[in-house]
Amino acid sequence: MHAFDVLGDPVRRRILELLAADELASGEVVATISAEFGITQAAVSQHLKVLRDSGFATVRAAGTRRLYTLDPAPLEQVDAWLDPFRAFWAPKLMALGTEIARGKKQRRDNI
C-alpha cells in the first residue's frame, strides 16, 4: 500500500497523531479512536494492522499488552516526495512571516 493510501484515511492519520505524542497500548488507541470516530475495537485493530504492515507503526509485547510506536521512516519518504512542491508555498510562507513580524512591530510601537 502506498504511503498516501495509508495517510488518506482520517482514522489512520489520527492514530499516527496519537503515536507521535507517545507510545500507547492498543487498548488506549482503541478507547480514543472509538470515542472520536464511533468505530468498533475490531475496526481500530484493522487500522493498526494497516499501519504495522505499511511500516508506519511498530508493536512490541509487554506482558499481555501490545504497545504501539510511530516509525518515522515512511513519513520521511512522504517528506522527500513533497520536497519539489515546497517551492510553491515557501515564498508565501516567508511573506506571511514578514507580515506577522510587521504586525508585531506595529503593536509594540502602539503600546
C-alpha positions in Angstrom: 0.0 0.0 0.0 1.4 3.4 -1.0 2.0 5.9 1.9 -0.6 8.3 0.7 -3.2 5.5 0.6 -2.4 4.9 4.3 -2.4 8.6 5.1 -5.6 9.2 3.1 -7.8 7.7 5.9 -8.6 10.1 8.8 -8.7 7.3 11.4 -5.2 6.3 10.5 -4.0 9.9 10.5 -5.4 10.3 13.9 -3.8 7.2 15.2 -0.4 8.4 13.9 -1.0 11.7 15.7 -1.6 9.8 18.9 1.5 7.7 18.4 3.6 10.8 17.5 3.0 12.0 21.0 3.7 8.8 22.9 3.9 5.0 22.8 0.4 3.7 23.5 -1.1 0.4 24.4 -3.6 -0.9 21.8 -6.4 -0.5 24.4 -5.6 3.2 24.8 -5.7 3.6 21.0 -9.0 1.8 20.7 -10.5 3.8 23.5 -9.6 7.1 22.0 -10.4 6.3 18.4 -13.7 4.6 19.3 -14.7 7.6 21.2 -13.7 10.1 18.5 -14.9 8.1 15.4 -17.6 5.8 16.8 -16.0 2.7 15.4 -15.6 -0.8 16.9 -12.5 -2.3 18.5 -12.2 -4.6 15.5 -12.2 -1.7 13.1 -9.5 0.1 15.1 -7.5 -3.1 15.1 -7.7 -3.3 11.3 -6.3 0.3 11.1 -3.5 -0.6 13.4 -2.7 -3.6 11.2 -2.5 -1.4 8.1 -0.2 0.9 10.0 2.0 -2.0 11.1 2.0 -3.7 7.6 2.9 -0.4 5.9 5.7 0.4 8.3 4.2 3.4 9.9 3.9 1.8 13.3 5.7 -0.9 15.2 4.4 -3.0 18.0 6.0 -4.8 20.9 4.6 -7.1 23.6 4.8 -6.0 27.2 3.1 -8.9 29.1 -0.4 -9.1 27.8 -0.3 -5.6 26.4 0.7 -4.6 22.9 2.5 -1.3 22.8 2.4 0.7 19.5 5.1 3.3 18.5 5.3 5.5 15.5 8.0 4.6 12.9 9.0 7.8 11.2 10.7 6.2 8.2 7.6 6.2 5.9 6.9 9.8 6.9 10.5 10.7 5.8 9.7 9.2 2.4 6.5 11.3 2.2 8.5 14.4 3.1 11.0 13.6 0.4 8.2 13.2 -2.2 6.8 16.6 -1.1 10.2 18.3 -1.5 9.8 19.5 -5.1 6.4 21.0 -4.2 7.7 23.2 -1.4 8.8 25.8 -4.0 5.1 26.6 -4.5 4.4 27.5 -0.9 7.8 28.5 0.6 7.7 32.1 -0.7 4.2 32.6 0.6 5.1 31.3 4.0 8.1 33.6 4.0 5.8 36.5 3.1 3.4 35.5 5.8 6.3 35.5 8.3 7.2 39.0 7.2 3.6 40.2 7.7 3.4 38.7 11.1 6.7 40.3 12.2 5.4 43.7 10.8 2.2 43.3 12.7 4.0 42.5 16.0 6.3 45.6 15.4 3.3 47.8 14.9 1.6 46.6 18.1 4.8 47.2 20.0 5.1 50.7 18.5 1.5 51.5 19.5 2.0 50.5 23.2 
